[in-house]
Structures are given as C-alpha cells and as structure tokens.
Amino acid sequence: MKLLIFAPLLLLSACQKPSATTTPPGPASAAVAEKQAADDGKSVLRVNTTIQDWNPGQPWEKNPSRNRRALGALVEGHRVLTTAEMVADATFIELESTDGTRHAVAEVACVDYEANLALLKIANAEDEEKFFAGLTMLEVAEPPPLKDTLEIIQVEDNGQTLVTPGQILSAEVVSTFLPGQLFLTYRVKASMQSSASSYSVPVFNEHKLAGILSSYDSKDQICDVIATPLLARFIAESKKQSYQGFPNLGISFAQTEDLHFRQWLKIPDDQGGIFITKVRKNSAADAAKLQKGDVVLAIDGHAIDRRGYYTDPQYDSLHWVQLVRGTKSAGDALKFDILRDGETMEITATLTRQEESSRLVPFYTFGKAPNFLIKGGMIFQELTRPLLQAFGKEWESRAPLPFLDALSNPEKYQDDHERMICLTGVIPTQATVGYEGLRNLLISKINGVEVRNMKDVLAAFQKPKLGSTSHSIEFLDEDLTIQLDDELSNLIDKSLLQRGLSKLSRAE
C-alpha cells in the first residue's frame, strides 16, 4: 500500500520561481485561475473509510481498525470514482462535500482490485439528489499525449481547492496496488503542495477527468497516475449487467535477449518475441492451444521485441500486457503470431477473466473472512497470498517452500485440491502434547479422506474411522501421520470457546 506523503508546505513563489523571461501572473489571470479551481472543486468529494482486515495469524479475529481519507471524482450516474485501495476491507464508507456541510453513507457500486479502481454510490438512493445538488458530474478526458500538462486537484481542510500542474514524463504498464497486476500508468512530474493527506486525488485535463493519482514520491516529485484509458474502460464495463472487468491471457513468459537462447529457439535476427514458460490451465491461452515453448512474435499486428515491449502509437514503448488488459474486454478475440518449433503460425484467443475464486491460492481476499478450523488446539487454514505475506516483507524467500510452490505452480495440485489446506500452528493443549512444534504443513487426508477445501476438512472431522477413537491427519509430501484423540479434542474445543475464542471454524 502506498500512502501519499506530501512535501512540507512551501510558498508558491518558492515552488515555481519565475524565470527572467517569465511575466508574473496579474490580478486578472490569478482571478481566472481561482475561478477555474473553484469550478473543478465542484466535481470533487471527500471519501472517508474505516478499514478493518482479518488477522492472517489468528483468522478468528480482525486487526484493529484504521481510517483513510481521499478525494473522489463525481462522474456520470452520480457515481464517485476512487481507488480500490480505499475500499478494500472497508467496514464503513462516507462521502463528504469539500466544505464539510454534507455527509452521506456510501457503498461500493463496482470495484476492481486488480485495476485499483472503485465506483461508490449513496447507500440510500432517496438522499442522492439532495447530496449532489450543485455539484458537476465529470466527463472522462481524451487520452492526453506525452509531455502534456495535467492538473492535480487537492482540497485543504477549509475547503479551498488547490491545483498543481504536472507534466506527463512517460506512460508505463505497472502495478499501483496489487503486485503483478499491470496496467497503464502515467508518471507525472509535479511539485505537490501540502494539504490534507490523502490516499488518492483526481487528476484533470482541461477540466475533464484524466486520471486518479495513486502515489506521490515527495523526494523525486514523481506521481503515479492511473491512466485515462483505464478509467474510461472501467466506467464503461461497470455499466454492463454483469461486470467482467479486464481480461487475462494466462501465460508466464521469459525475455529472449540471450543470443544462444534465440538460436536454440530458431528466432530470426530481425524479430523479437517472448518465450512462453507456462500456460495456466483453463485460461484463454490454454483454450486457444498456446503452448509452453511457443514464442509470441506479434499481438494483433504489433511486433513484440525481445524484452516484451511493443511500439504504441501514442505512448511509445509499452509492455505487451497492455495489448491484452488495456485494450480488450472479456470475450474479445486477440490474434497471436507465434513461432513453434521453428515454424510461424497464427493463433486467435478469446480472452477471459480469471475470477479470484477459481485460484488454488487466492491472490487477495478483500471483504472475505478467512476459512479456518481449530480442532483440539490445531489450527487449520486455507492457503492464500495474504497468509504468505504474513511471513514479512521477504515472504517470497521466508515462507515455507511447499506453500510457495503451491502459489507458483498450482497446476501440480489442482486435480486434487480446490484450496490448499495447511496446518499453520498448534495451541499447546492436553490433546496436542508432542505436536506443539508442528506448523506450516500441507494437509493431504483426514481420517483417510482426501480434503479439497475447508468444508471437506470440517466434514472429515465429523467421521472418525470406523472403530477408531482418534482422528488421523496425513500431510502432503511428508511421511507423517498423526493422531488426535476425538473425545479429548472435543473437550478442548469447548474449553477454548469458554476461554474467549469467538468461534472455532469458518467454511464459506
């Protein structure tokens, strides 16, 4: 998460020193600028949220709540556009007029965590007309060219609108919220003024909405701005009866810069290309019969270079993902020129969107309570990326290797598992004597039954093996089976509830 850290308050004369040839603005031009800022402010609202996420180490309880404040842009349909980061795990959302005189409880109308965008609406539709009276709904601007100047909108605590100009230095395909989720982003050079700190602020171009500022580096004075085309497509997709969002192709790739690698792949010297290292099962690429080992030479007629970039007519060199996620919708066709075993061929893929619920190891779980079970003191959980991230900043090297393997290579496990169930820890009790050191192990079977998800785990513990007074637990890739006394573990479960645990299981 990137919190905007604004630079200390500087006088305008210190931020923008006029050159010897620059004529300072006169009273008339200053008045015009002040009026334009006030007009732009009529399309801006404060967004206040209370965030409370679940504790991955203790999935039966939530972490302490915290507050966030941002600015949102009023767009057609009386929707307020902000970042998805603002509403992730939100327990309360409020819209507030910039002068602080009007407040309304809001709810999420549409959210895309991957694109880091969300649309909010007034929770009580009867309050909508009164709340938005006097405000102006924004149009989305045409995509601005490189080197164009954007206006970054801030609002002081007293309601005064501040406008900071910033020049687009480059357009890049990067992530602004979730790692690995790449979308078109403007890098804007701007000397931000100090104002009420925000997680996001609107960005205008000629008084139309051109982007949402998602982060600001006060040292280098560089802003990341979610790009105009992304806003336009998100708003358009949100109007559909069923939001499908931005599609996925479903491949992993490697660059082809190494000369010997290129010779082995038989890639001509005058062509670039990316090497497909993996094709996700049931993905658009899988349905189109793209294969591991194929070299993608061009996408929809755009040649892909050795690093995975193509030449965009407006924004120069962009990552190839933009051709999939940035220009197409789910259901659209995309043509690929590939090299397979030294022979060129064309393949057309119909793009789809991978729903997070279909992942073996979900990348994010916003708004969803984690599934878990405590049995006799043993803590069982479904493996998720947030659980892996609980191992710290260096989780990609510190988390258990079997957990990381399930995240990186889900195809190895998907035939037998919908979710990976793991033993994450053991509470010392009379039922777990000798097992206190067990942790971070993947579960294979319980009472001889293969478990595919947490519901299977709960069902398996209801049925000890015939004639047995204990539960058997087997671990994946471990030559280990442990026994958990049924009667004693049931007594421990009752004791844990009496000692303050709110619940012992969840399987939704």
N, C-alpha and C positions, 0 to 999 in steps of 0.2 A: 504494500500500500504506500502511496506517495502522498505525503502531506505537503501542501503548499506552504513554503516558508518565505514570506515576503521580506524584502530588504527593509532596513530601517528607513524611517520617514526622511525623505530628502526634499529640499525645496526644489521646485520646478526649475529654477534658474541653475541649480547645481546639476540636475539630471540632464538638461538639454541646453547647454551653453550655445548661444547663437554665434555663428562664425562671423568673421569680419564683413562678409558679404550678405549676411542674413539681416533682414529688417525685422525687428521685434514686432509681434502682432499688436495692432492698435486696438482701441476700445471696441470698434465695430466688429472686427474679426473675433475678438475674445467673447463678445456677446453672442455671436453666431455659434461659436463652439460650445458655449454654455447651454444654449437652447437645444443644440443637437444632442448633447449629453443628456439633458433632461428628457428629451423625446425618446432616446434609446432606453432610458431608465423605466419608461412606461411599459416596456416589454420584458422586464426582469423582475424576478421574485426571489425571495429568500426561501431556501429549503432547509428545514431543521429536522434532524432524525436522531432517534435513540437506537443505538446498536447494541445487541447482546447476542454473542455467538456461543456455541456449545464448547465445553471443555473437552478436548480430544483425549486427555488422560483420564478424566473422570466423566464419562459420557452420560451419567445420570444427572448432571447439573450443568448450569450455564456459568460462563465467566461474568465478572462484574460488567454492568452496562456502561456505555460511554456515549457522548454526544458528538454530533458532527453538524457543521453548518456550511452551506454552499449557496451559490446563486444558480437559478434555473432560468431557462428562456421559455416564454409563453409562445406556443406555436398553435397552428390551426386545431380546431376542435376543443379549445380550452384545455389543452394538454401542456404540461410543463416538462421540458426536456432537461435532464441532468445526467450524471454518470451512474452506472450500475453500482459502482463502489459506494455511492451514497445510500443505497437502499439494501445492500447486502446484509442479511440478518437483522433488518430493521424491525423493531417492535412498535415503533411509533414514527409517523411521518407527518410533518406540518408544513403548510405553505404560509408565508407571511409577506405582506406587502413591504416594500422597501422603506416606507415611512413608519412601519411598525403599528399601524392602526387597524389592520385587518389580519385575522388568523383563521385558518381552516384546516381541519384534519384531512389528510390526503391518503391515497392508496396507490399502489402500483397498477398502472393500466397495461404496461408492457415492459419487459426487461430482457436484455441480452447481456449476460455477464461476460461472454467472450468478447463482444464488441465494446463493452463498458459503456452501455447506453441504457437509459430508462426513461419512460414516459409516466408522469404522475397525473392523477385526476382528483378532483374534490370527492371525498368519500360520500357526502350527502349531495346528490345532484340538485336538490332544491336550493342549496346555498351557492351554486355555481354562478348564476347571473349576477347576484349581488357582489360576490367576492371579486369577480373580474371586471366590474364596472369601471370604465375609464382607462382600462389597460389595452394595449395594442398587441394583437397576435402577429407574430413574425413570419415572413416568408424565408425560405431557405435560399441563400445566395447561389449564384452560379459558381462552379469551382474556380477559385482565384489562381492566377498563374504564379509561378515562382517570382520572387522579388517584389510581389505585390504587398501593400501595407494593410494590415488588419487592425481593428480596434478592439482592445481587450477591455471589457466592462467590469468595473468594481463598484461597490457601494459602501460608503462609510457608515458607521453606526448611526449617524444623524440623518441618513437617507440620501446624502449627496452622492451623485453619480460621478465616478472618475473614469476617464477614458485614456488608455495608454496605447499609443501606436506601436506596432511591431511588424518587422519585415519577415516574410517567409524566406528562410535561408535554403530549405530543402524539404522534400517530401520523402518520407521513408515508410517502410512497412515494418512496424514494430509492435510490441505489446505495451499497453498502457495500464493494465490491471492484472490479468491472469497471465502467468508465464507461458510462452509458447503459442499464445493466441495473437496472431499477427494481423494488423490492419493498418490502413493508410493513415499516416500521422504527419502533421506539419511541424517542422522545427522552426520556431519563430524567435527572432532576436528582439527583446523588449526589456526596457528598464522599468520594472514594475514598481509602483508606488506602494507605500504602506497603507493598508486598510484593514478592515475586519477580516481575519484569516478565513480562508475558505478551502474546501476540498476541490471545488471546480467553479469556473466562472464562464459565462458566454463570451464568444468572440464574434464580432460583427465585421461585415464588409459592405460599405455603402448602405448602412442601416438595415442590412439583412443578416440573418444568422449564417455564419460561415464556419463555426466550429465550437467545441467545448474545450476549454483549457483544463488539462488533467494533471499537470505538474509544472513546477517552475524551479529552476536552478538559479538561486539568487547570486551565486558566485560567478557563473558564466553568463547570467542573464539570458538563459535559453528556456523557452516554453515548449512543452509538448501539447499540441492542439489536435484533438480528434477531428479528422478532415471532413470538409463539406460533403463530398460524395457519400461518405459513410452515414452522415446524419440524414441525408435525403433518402437513402435506401432504407434505413431503419424506420423512418417515419412512414414510408410507403408500405413496407412489409407489415407494420403494425396495424394497418387498415384492413388487412385480409382477415377473413373469418377465423382462420387458424394461423397463428404466427409460426413461420418456418425459419425465419432468420437467414443466417449466412451459411452457405453450404460448405461441406468438407469433401476433399478428394479421397483421403485415406491412404496416403503413402508416406514413407520416410525416404530421404534421399541423401546422396553424397555428391559433392562437387567433383568435377572431372578435370582439375587443373594439372594433376600429375601426368607427365608425359608417358611414362611406362603404363600407367593405368589406361590412358587413352588408346595406346597402341594395342593393348590387350582387348579393349572393347571395340576396336576397329572403327574409331571415330575419325572421320576425315579432318585434316588440319584446319579447314576453313569453317568448321562447325563447332558449336559449343556443346551444350547438353548437360543434364543432370542424371545421375545413376540412381535407379530405384533400388533401395536396400530392403524395403519391406512393404507389403501390401496388407492393409488391415482387412480382416475377414468381414464379409457382408458390407463392405464400403462401396462407394461409387466406382473406385478403381478396380475393386475385385469383380463387380458386376460387369465392368467393361473388358475384363480379361487382361488388364495391365498386369505385368509380372515382375517379380523380383529379378533384377538383371537387365531390365529394359532401360534404354537411355532416351529421355524425353528431349527431343531436339527443338520442338516448337509447340506452342499452345495457341490455338485459334489464329494461326498465322504469324504469331510473334516469336521470333527466334530467341531461344534461351541460351545465354552464354555459359561458360564453364563454371561460373560461380553461382548460377541460378538466377540471374537477372535478365530483364528484357528492357527494351527502349520504349518508354511510354511517350506518346506524342505531346503530352503536356508537362509531365513531371520527370522527364529524362529516365534515369536508370532506377527501376523498381524491382523488388523481389517477385518471383513468379507467382507466389501465393496471391498477389493482388488480382491476377487474371482469374483465379478461382473464387475467392471470397469477396473480392472488391468489385467485381463487375457482373457477377452472375447470381441467380437465385436458385433455390432448390427446385429441381425439375428441369432446369435449363440444360441444354446439350453443350458440350465442350469438345473440340477436336484436338487430338494429340498426334503430332508427328513423332514417331519413335524409331529407334534403331534396336533391332532384336537379332542377336547372332549375326551381326554384320549386315543385315538386310533392313531397309527402310520400309515402313508401313504406317498407315493411318488408323487410329482407333478413336471412336466417339464415345464419350462417357456422359451419362445422365447424372447430374450432380444431386446429391442428397445431403441432408444434415444429420450428423450423428447426435442423437439425444444423449444427454449425460446419463440418464437412467439405464442405457444399454451398455455402458462401460463396465468391464470387470472390476476396475479400480476407479471409481469416480474421481474426476479432477477437482470438482468443487461440490459443496453440499449446502449452499446458502438456503436458509429458510427451512431446512430439514433437520430434524433431530437425529442423532446417530443411533443406529441399531446396535444393541448390546445385550449381554446376559451375564449376570453374576450367579454362579452356582457353587454353593459351599465355600465361597471366597475366591473362586477362579473367575477371572474377567475375560469374557469372550467379546470380540468386536468384529465388525466388517471393516476390511482394509480400504482406506480412502487416502487420497493425496493429503488432505488436512491432517490425518493421523500420522503420515510420514513426516510432514512438516513440523510436527511436534518434537521431532528429534533435534531441532535447532536450525540455525542458518545454514549449516553444512550438512543438512539432512541427506542430500544425494550421495554422500560418502559415509555418513554416520548411521543411517538406517540399516536394519538387517538386510543382508543380500537377498534372501528369498522374497522379502517384501518388495525390494527394488526390481527384482526380476519379474514379479507379477505385474508391476506397473509398466515396465518396458516391453515385456513380451507376453501380452495377455493371451495370444493365440495358443500358447503352451497349456493353458489352463481352462480355456473357455468351454471345451467339450464337457468338462465335469463340474464346472462351477459357474454360477451366476454372479456370485460375490466370493471373495476370498475371506474365510473366517480365520481369525487368529486369536491365540491366547496371548494377551498383552501384559498380563501381570497376575499375581496371586496375593490375596489378602491372607496373612497368617491366621489360620483358624484350626480348630481340632480336626477338621476334615481335610486340611491341606498340609498336614505335618509331613515334612520330607519333600514337598513340592514347592516350597517358598521361592526357590531360585529359578523356577521355570518362567520364561517370559519370551515374547516375540517369536512364537512358533505358529506355523500354519497348520490348521486342522484338516485332517483327511476324513476320519469317520468317528462317529459317536454311537456306541452300542452296536457296532457293526454296520451302521447305516451311513452311506456317503452323504455329506451335507453340502448343499449347493448354495444356501443362503441362511440368514439368521432364523427364518421361520422353520427350516429343517432342523436347526440346532435345538430350538425350543421343543419341537415335536419329538426329536430323538431322546431328549432327557425325560420325556414322559413315559418312555417304554424301555426300561432296563431289559437286558437279555433274559429270556425265559429261564426261571430258576435262579437268577443272579440277584444279589442284594447290593450290587455296586454298578456304577456306570463305567464303561471302558471308553477311553479317549485315545485315538490314534492320530499321529502327526504326519504331515506330508513330508516326504524325503527325510524322515527321521525314523530310525529303527527303535521306536519307543512307544509303548502303550502304558498308560497309567490308569489307576482305578480310583474312583471317587464313591465313597460309601453313600448309598441313596438316603437312608434314614437320617444319618448324621448331617449330610449336606442340607436336607430339608429343615432340620432344626437350626442350622447355622443361618439359612436364608431368613427364617422368622426372626432370629436374633438381630440380623443386620437391619431389617426393617424397623425393629423396635429401637435400635440404636441411632436411627436418624436418616438412613438412606431412603430417598423418596420413592424409588421403585427399583426392581431388580432386573427388569427386562424391557426391551422395546424391539418390535419387529414390524415395521411399517412398509 
